[in-house]
């Protein structure tokens, strides 16, 4: 049984979960396994691996650039699953794959879920899969292959819809801090009303806040009223722009966790 559950609404900062996102296939095609181990060894609680796509609409310029580089490097879903299978016995923290629905459908949804499960993946995030579609066509397939599925909510999402998306999600609920793209400088990190509203709802899943966390201070701010935070753009930036990315990436995760 893949474990992807997070202890709910903990008050102690030490127990807040850190989820690190990176796009697979960067800086080089073969770096994925090393980055996964580095994230685990640096003390992150879970990780999200982005599957590159030619039109990543929900992502900001940094992650778009990462998608482009990964595709140029020749990264595919098959290659990623192969890399994951190779190291699955060494990985003890949950791995969640994040991507867009078209490449998954091209691969074959059921086949994709089966291979994810066999490769040690805990769950999926597919932002452009409509909840109604999910419920009708895909929910049972995920259940069959023991995979969690996470939906995204924004400050614009009504309470009623948040509860609906929470009821469909497993693992955690992904709260983005605004309905802008990832890595947006203007994403309001400390959106008090929104975070209070989420904290007051009777949700079954822990809440992880994503989009715009760059430092320990940001992480502590957003997790005051949530169960954890997701860092993507700031981490991907290191992989894209730093030739000493191994050292910088470890230092970065350590700076958030400790």
N, C-alpha and C positions, 0 to 999 in steps of 0.2 A: 504493500500500500504506500503510494507516494504521500509523504507528509508535506503539506503546504499551509498548514493552519498556523495562525499567529495568535498568541495570547491576546485576549480582547481588552481594549481600553485600559492599559496599564498606566499608572500615574508616574512611576519612576522613569526618568529620562534614560537610565541605564538599560531599561528593558524595551526601549523603542527600537523597532526593527529597521534596519538599513537595507534597502534594495538597490543594487547597482545595475544600471542598464548599459549595454554596449551593443554596437552593430557588429554582427559577425563578419569576418573576412577583411578586417582592417587591423593594423596598418598593412599586414600581408595576409594572404589567404590562409597560411598555416599557423597564424598566431592565436587562433581561437582557444585551443586547449590551454595554452600558457596563460591567457587572460582569465579564463575560468578559474584556474587553480590559484592565480594571484588574488582574484576577488575573494575566493573562499579563505585563503590563508591570511588575508589582511583583516578578517573579522566581520565581513558583511554577512547578513543573515539569510540573504537570498539574492538571486540575480535574474535579470530579464535580458534575454538575448534577442536583438532585433534581426529579423530576416530581411535582407535587402530587397527593395522593390523599386521599380523605375519611377513610380509616381507617389512618393510617401506624403500624402496631403496633410496628415496630422502633425508632421514634423517640421521643426524650424530649420534654418539654413545649415547649421552645424551637422545635424543628423542627416539632412538631405545629402550633404557633401559626403558623409560616411557611407550612405547607401550607394551613391554613385561610384565611389572608390571600390567598395566591396564587389559591386557588379563588374567593374572593370578588372578586378582581380580574379574574377571567375567564380565567385561564391554563388552556390545554389542551395536549395533546401536539402537536396540529396547529400551534398558535400557536408553541410552542417550536421545532419543526422549521423553521418558516418563518423565525423570527428567526435560527436557526443558519445556514440556507442563505444568508441575506443577508450574513453576515460571514465565511463559511467561509474565504475566501481571505486574510483578515487574521490567522487564528489558526494558530499554529505549534506549540502544545503540545497534547498529547492531551486530548480531551474525552470523559468517560465519563458516560453517563446512568444515574442510579440511580432505581429506582422499584419499584412493586409490580405483580404480574403481571396483575391484573384489567383495569386501564385499557389495558394493552398488548394483551391478548387482545381487548378491545372494539375497539381500533384495527385489529386484525388483525396477528398476529405477523410474518408474512413481509413484509407491507406496511410495518410499523414498521421492520424491519431494513433493508429496501431504502431507505426514506427517511432513516434514520439515516446509512447509508453515503453517500448523496448529499448529506447536510448536514454532512459532515466529522466525524462521530462516530467515535471509535476503539473504544469498547467499552461493555458494559452490566453493571450490577449489579442483579440482581433477587432480593433476599433471600428472598422467599417462593416462589421456584421450586424445587421439590425436585430434587436432583441426578439422580434416576432418570428423572424426567419430562424433564429437560434432555437427558439422554443419548439417550433414546428419540425425543423429538419435535422438539427445537429445535437441537441441536448442529450438525447439517448446514446448517440455514438460516443460522445465524450465520456458519459457515465460508464459505458461498456468498457472503455479503455482506461478508466480510472484517472481521468484528467480533470483538473479544475479549470474553470473558465471565469475570467474577470471582466466586468463591465466598467466603463468610465462614467463618472458624473461630474458636472460642473456647477458653479454657483447659480447658473441659470436653470438647472434641473429642479423641477418641482418636488416637494416632499413625497408626493404620491408616486412619482416616477422613480425617485431614489429608492423607495421601498420596493418597487417592482423590480428594479435592476439588482438590488441586493438579494431579492428572493431567487433570482436566476443565477447570481454569481456564487462561486465557491472559492475558497482560498482567501481572497480579500476583495474589497471594493476599492477601485482606483479613483481617488478624488483629484481632479486636475484643478489648479488654482484659478483658472479662468478659461473661457472657451477659445483662447488663442492657441497658436501652435506651440510645440515644445520649445523650451529654451528661450521663450520670449522675455526680454529684459523687463517688460512692464507687467508681467504676471504678478498680481498682488499676492505676495507671500503670506502676509498675515491678515488674511481676509476673515476678521473676527466673526462676523455674523454667519458667514458660510460654515466655518469650522464649528461654531457653537451649534448651528442647526444640525449638522451631521452628527455631532456628539450627543444631541438630545433625541435623535431618532432611535427607535428600537430595532437596530440593525442586527442581523445574524452574523455578518462578517466583520472582521477588523477593517479599519479604514487606513489606507496608505495614501499619503499626499505626494503628488508628483508635479513636475513642471516648475523649474526655476530655482531649485535648491543648489547653492554653490559652496556653502561653507557650514561649519559646525553651528554657527549662530543661526543661519537659515534653518538648518535641520531642527535645532532646539525650538525655534519659533513655531514652525509648522506642526511639530509633533506634540505641542502642549495639549492639543485637544484631539490628537489622532494616535493611531497605534504604530505608525512608522512613516518613513519618507523614502521617496524614490529619486535617485540622482542619475540623470542621463547625460544631458548636454555637457556639463562640466567635466564629466569623466571621458566622454567621447573626444572632447577638445584635446585632452592630454594625449590620447592615442593618435589623433590626427596630426598634432603639431609639435610633439616633443620627441626628439630622437632618443632621449633617455626615458621613454615612457614607462619602462618597467619600474624604475625607482620612483618616478613621479606619481605613478598610479598607486603604488603601495603607500607612499607618504600621504597622498590625498585621502585614501580610505581611512588610514590610521588617524588622520586629523579630525575626521568626522566622528569616528567611533570612540576615540580615547580623550 
